[in-house]
Amino acid sequence: MRDVLLIALYALLGAAAAGLLGALALRALRHRSVAVSLAVVAAVPVAAMLAGTLTVAWAMFLSSHDLTAVTTVCAMAAVISLATALLLGRWVVARSADLTRAARSFGEAGAFAAPGGGATAELDALSRELAATSARLAASRERERTLDASRRELVAWISHDLRTPLAGLRAMSEALEDGVAEDPERYHRQIRTEVDRLNAMVGDLFELSRIHAGSLPLRPSRMSVDDLVDGALAGAGPLAREHGVRLVGDAVEAVPVEVDGKGMTRVLGNLLVNAIHRTPADGTVAVAARCTGAGVVLSVTDECGGIEEEDLPRVFDTGWRGSAARTPPAGGHGGAGLGLAIVRGIVEAHAGRATVRNVPGGCRFEVTLPAAGP
């Protein structure tokens, strides 16, 4: 038993020395190719076995013939191990180089194409992750291009919408200043109207900027949907009567929701104003609310004549004003195209979603909100 323990001790000391040298070699070569590291890893166990064998042979005074035989076996094992490690290392290096070139093209061309040929599981996983990242970046670039085009359109439209009332205000103020206005009171009323219009436009821009910045203040409280709808109908009533449009709000369920009252009143108000402007005289705008498995669904249905199918995905984009297929609003002014963008921003801030679809004779805007808890 004592001899066995001594053999184990001598072998451990020799193998430990070889392992320590291997660890130092790996540390010194840590910035070199993986093929070199694999060669060192393959050489360490063979060297450890040889060192342990030589230590035991020296301690036990083995014959030179036995020592030569053991050394030859270890040397052959070392040759095979090193050859295998080098082949494996070259293969891994080649696959890594292919992946590097593909990643470089990803950075230059903006699209990642996974290299062909087999690879290790880790390199395959990295390739899949790069491909998924490429797809996400492509989608992000497409969204950015869409938003950039929308911003350019918005700037152009806002510039036009601001220039028109400002030119009118300047002309009216000069007429009043020169004393050539035949009806000063009418000019004063028109100036007030244009100022209110500009104020509303600036308010919409400020609200939209807060939505995009994620700083929209919300003060949720529990309330009934029918109270929200009644308030919105009362606010839109005068505009509907002016345009000769009937407002209908009979199909409203008294279901509770947890929302910011001011924000949701603006959502319904914007949807109603948009529907009234787009609905011809003697038309009907209907408001409904129901509870579904997805939550509480508020809908506003108009008789605008429908929206072109290709325009439906853009309805809630900033600056969208509609297509020629829809009835133009009274007075020929379509607004700055911010109302529906504000609707979507407020609804999404409530963890809901806003959608639109065509129905016979018009379209239906739907706002889905999470149902209030018990």
C-alpha positions in Angstrom: 0.0 0.0 0.0 2.9 2.3 0.8 4.4 1.8 -2.6 1.1 2.6 -4.3 0.9 5.8 -2.3 4.4 6.8 -3.2 3.8 6.1 -6.9 0.7 8.3 -6.8 2.6 11.1 -5.0 5.4 11.1 -7.5 3.0 10.9 -10.5 1.0 13.8 -9.0 4.1 15.9 -8.5 5.3 15.3 -12.1 1.9 15.9 -13.6 1.4 19.1 -11.5 4.6 20.5 -12.8 3.6 19.8 -16.4 0.1 21.3 -15.7 1.7 24.4 -14.2 3.9 24.9 -17.2 0.9 24.4 -19.5 -1.1 27.0 -17.6 1.8 29.5 -17.8 2.1 28.8 -21.6 -1.7 29.3 -22.1 -1.5 32.6 -20.2 1.5 33.7 -22.3 -0.3 32.7 -25.5 -3.8 33.9 -24.6 -3.7 36.5 -27.4 -2.6 34.1 -30.1 -4.7 32.0 -32.4 -7.1 29.4 -30.9 -5.1 26.7 -32.8 -2.1 27.5 -30.6 -4.2 27.2 -27.5 -5.6 23.9 -28.6 -2.1 22.6 -29.3 -1.1 23.6 -25.8 -4.2 22.0 -24.3 -3.5 18.8 -26.2 0.2 18.7 -25.2 -0.5 19.3 -21.4 -2.1 15.9 -20.6 0.5 14.0 -22.6 3.3 16.0 -20.9 1.7 15.4 -17.6 1.6 11.7 -18.2 5.1 11.6 -19.4 6.4 13.8 -16.5 4.6 11.6 -14.0 5.9 8.4 -15.6 9.5 9.7 -15.7 9.2 10.8 -12.0 8.0 7.4 -11.0 10.6 5.7 -13.1 13.4 7.8 -11.5 12.1 7.1 -8.0 11.5 3.4 -8.6 14.7 2.8 -10.6 13.0 1.3 -13.6 15.2 -0.4 -16.3 16.3 1.7 -19.2 14.4 -0.6 -21.6 11.1 0.0 -19.7 11.7 3.7 -19.5 12.4 3.9 -23.3 9.2 1.9 -24.0 7.1 4.2 -21.9 8.7 7.3 -23.3 8.1 6.1 -26.8 4.4 5.4 -26.1 4.0 8.9 -24.6 5.8 10.5 -27.6 3.5 8.8 -30.1 0.5 9.9 -28.1 1.8 13.4 -28.0 2.3 13.4 -31.8 -1.3 12.2 -32.4 -2.7 14.6 -29.9 -0.8 17.6 -31.4 -1.8 16.7 -34.9 -5.5 16.3 -33.9 -5.4 19.6 -32.0 -3.7 21.4 -34.9 -6.3 20.1 -37.4 -9.2 21.0 -35.1 -7.6 24.4 -34.5 -7.2 25.2 -38.2 -10.8 24.2 -38.8 -12.1 26.4 -36.0 -9.9 29.3 -37.2 -11.2 28.9 -40.7 -14.8 29.0 -39.5 -14.0 32.0 -37.3 -12.5 33.8 -40.3 -15.6 33.1 -42.4 -17.7 34.5 -39.6 -15.5 37.5 -39.2 -15.8 38.3 -43.0 -19.5 37.9 -42.8 -19.7 40.2 -39.8 -17.5 42.7 -41.6 -19.9 42.7 -44.6 -22.7 43.2 -42.0 -21.1 46.4 -40.9 -20.3 47.6 -44.4 -23.4 46.5 -46.3 -25.9 46.6 -43.5 -27.0 42.9 -44.0 -25.6 39.7 -42.5 -25.3 36.5 -44.5 -24.4 33.5 -42.5 -21.3 31.7 -43.8 -21.8 28.3 -45.3 -20.2 25.1 -44.0 -20.3 23.4 -40.7 -19.2 25.1 -37.5 -19.1 24.5 -33.8 -22.3 24.9 -31.8 -21.0 28.1 -30.3 -20.1 29.6 -33.7 -23.5 28.5 -35.1 -25.3 30.2 -32.1 -23.2 33.4 -32.7 -24.1 33.3 -36.4 -27.8 32.9 -35.7 -27.6 35.8 -33.2 -25.9 38.0 -35.8 -28.6 37.1 -38.3 -31.3 38.0 -35.9 -29.6 41.3 -35.0 -29.3 42.1 -38.7 -33.0 41.5 -39.2 -33.8 43.7 -36.2 -31.5 46.5 -37.5 -33.0 46.3 -40.9 -36.5 46.6 -39.5 -35.3 49.5 -37.3 -33.7 51.3 -40.3 -37.0 50.9 -42.2 -38.9 52.4 -39.3 -36.4 55.2 -39.1 -36.8 55.9 -42.8 -40.6 55.9 -42.5 -40.4 58.2 -39.5 -37.9 60.5 -41.2 -40.2 60.8 -44.2 -43.1 61.4 -41.9 -41.2 64.2 -40.1 -40.3 65.8 -43.4 -43.9 65.8 -44.5 -45.0 67.1 -41.1 -42.5 70.0 -41.3 -43.7 70.9 -44.8 -47.4 70.7 -43.8 -46.9 72.6 -40.5 -45.0 75.3 -42.4 -47.9 75.6 -44.8 -50.6 75.5 -42.1 -48.8 78.2 -40.1 -48.1 80.4 -43.1 -51.7 80.5 -44.2 -53.2 81.9 -40.9 -50.2 84.1 -40.3 -50.6 85.7 -43.7 -54.3 86.2 -43.0 -53.6 87.7 -39.6 -51.0 90.1 -41.1 -53.4 91.2 -43.9 -56.3 91.8 -41.4 -54.1 93.6 -38.9 -52.7 95.9 -41.7 -56.3 96.6 -42.9 -57.3 97.5 -39.3 -54.2 99.6 -38.9 -54.8 101.5 -42.1 -58.4 102.0 -41.3 -59.6 100.4 -44.5 -61.5 97.5 -42.9 -65.2 97.9 -43.7 -66.3 95.7 -40.7 -63.7 95.9 -37.9 -65.8 93.7 -35.6 -65.8 90.9 -38.2 -62.0 91.3 -38.6 -61.6 91.0 -34.8 -63.6 87.8 -34.7 -61.7 86.3 -37.5 -58.4 87.2 -35.9 -59.5 85.5 -32.7 -60.5 82.4 -34.7 -57.1 82.3 -36.4 -55.3 82.8 -33.1 -57.3 79.9 -31.5 -56.5 77.7 -34.5 -52.8 78.5 -34.2 -52.9 77.9 -30.4 -54.6 74.5 -31.0 -51.9 73.6 -33.5 -49.1 74.5 -31.2 -50.8 72.6 -28.4 -51.0 69.5 -30.6 -47.3 69.8 -31.4 -46.4 70.1 -27.7 -48.6 67.1 -26.8 -47.0 65.0 -29.6 -43.5 65.9 -28.5 -44.3 64.8 -25.0 -45.7 61.5 -26.3 -42.6 60.9 -28.4 -40.4 61.8 -25.5 -42.2 59.3 -23.2 -43.0 62.1 -20.7 -46.8 62.2 -21.1 -48.3 62.6 -17.6 -51.0 60.1 -16.8 -53.2 60.1 -13.7 -55.3 56.9 -14.0 -58.5 56.6 -12.1 -61.4 54.2 -12.1 -64.4 55.4 -14.2 -67.2 54.1 -16.3 -66.9 54.0 -20.1 -70.4 55.5 -20.5 -69.3 58.6 -18.6 -66.3 59.1 -20.9 -68.6 58.7 -24.0 -71.2 61.0 -22.6 -68.6 63.7 -22.0 -67.1 63.3 -25.5 -70.5 63.4 -27.2 -71.4 66.6 -25.3 -68.2 68.2 -26.3 -68.5 67.3 -30.0 -72.2 68.1 -30.2 -72.0 71.7 -31.4 -69.5 70.8 -34.1 -71.8 67.9 -35.3 -74.8 70.3 -35.4 -72.8 72.8 -37.4 -71.9 70.2 -40.0 -75.3 68.6 -40.0 -74.0 65.2 -38.7 -75.9 63.0 -36.3 -74.1 61.6 -33.3 -75.3 58.3 -31.9 -74.1 56.8 -28.7 -76.6 54.2 -27.7 -74.5 51.0 -27.9 -72.4 51.8 -24.9 -71.9 49.3 -22.1 -71.3 50.6 -18.6 -68.0 48.9 -18.0 -65.3 50.2 -15.8 -61.8 51.2 -17.0 -58.7 52.5 -15.2 -57.6 55.4 -17.4 -56.5 59.0 -17.3 -59.8 60.9 -17.8 -58.3 63.9 -19.5 -56.2 61.9 -21.9 -59.0 59.5 -22.9 -61.5 62.4 -23.3 -59.0 63.9 -25.8 -58.8 60.5 -27.6 -62.5 60.3 -28.0 -62.7 64.0 -28.9 -60.1 63.7 -31.6 -61.8 60.6 -33.1 -65.2 62.3 -33.1 -63.9 65.5 -34.6 -62.1 63.6 -37.3 -65.2 61.5 -38.0 -67.5 64.6 -38.1 -65.2 66.5 -40.5 -65.0 63.4 -42.8 -68.7 62.6 -42.8 -71.0 64.4 -45.2 -74.1 66.4 -44.1 -77.0 64.2 -43.0 -74.5 61.4 -42.2 -74.1 59.6 -38.9 -71.2 59.1 -36.5 -71.8 56.2 -34.1 -69.9 55.6 -30.8 -70.0 52.2 -29.2 -68.3 50.4 -26.3 -68.2 46.8 -25.3 -66.2 44.5 -23.1 -64.4 41.6 -24.8 -61.8 39.1 -23.9 -59.1 41.5 -25.1 -60.3 44.3 -22.9 -62.7 47.2 -23.3 -63.2 48.3 -27.0 -64.3 51.8 -27.8 -65.3 52.4 -31.4 -66.2 55.5 -33.5 -67.8 54.7 -36.9 -68.2 57.3 -39.6 -69.6 57.6 -43.1 -66.5 58.9 -44.8 -66.6 56.6 -47.7 -63.7 54.4 -46.6 -59.9 54.6 -46.7 -57.7 53.2 -49.4 -56.4 49.8 -48.3 -52.8 50.9 -48.9 -53.3 53.9 -46.6 -54.8 52.0 -43.6 -51.4 51.2 -42.1 -50.5 54.9 -42.2 -53.6 56.4 -40.6 -52.1 56.9 -37.2 -48.7 58.2 -38.6 -47.7 61.7 -37.7 -48.8 64.1 -40.5 -51.1 61.7 -42.3 -54.1 63.6 -43.7 -56.0 61.0 -45.7 -56.5 60.2 -49.3 -58.6 61.5 -52.1 -61.1 58.7 -51.5 -62.3 60.3 -48.4 -64.7 63.2 -48.2 -62.6 66.4 -47.7 -63.3 68.3 -44.5 -65.4 71.4 -44.6 -63.5 74.5 -45.6 -60.9 72.5 -47.4 -58.5 72.5 -44.4 -57.3 69.1 -43.3 -55.5 70.1 -40.2 -51.8 69.3 -39.5 -52.4 65.5 -39.3 -51.6 65.3 -35.6 -54.9 64.3 -34.1 -54.8 60.5 -34.9 -51.1 60.4 -34.0 -51.9 61.8 -30.6 -54.7 59.3 -30.3 -52.3 56.4 -30.8 -49.7 57.9 -28.4 -52.2 58.3 -25.6 -53.8 54.9 -26.1 -50.4 53.1 -26.2 -49.4 55.0 -23.0 -52.4 53.3 -21.4 -51.0 49.9 -22.6 -53.8 49.7 -25.2 -53.9 49.8 -29.0 -55.6 51.9 -31.7 -56.8 50.3 -35.0 -58.9 51.3 -38.0 -60.7 49.2 -40.6 -63.2 49.9 -43.4 -66.9 49.1 -42.9 -69.7 49.6 -45.5 -69.9 53.3 -46.2 -67.1 54.4 -44.0 -64.5 53.3 -41.5 -64.4 52.3 -37.9 -61.7 53.4 -35.4 -61.3 51.1 -32.4 -59.5 51.8 -29.2 -58.8 48.7 -27.0 -58.0 49.3 -23.4 -57.2 46.9 -20.6 -60.2 46.1 -18.4 -60.2 47.5 -14.9 -59.6 45.0 -12.1 -62.4 43.9 -9.7 
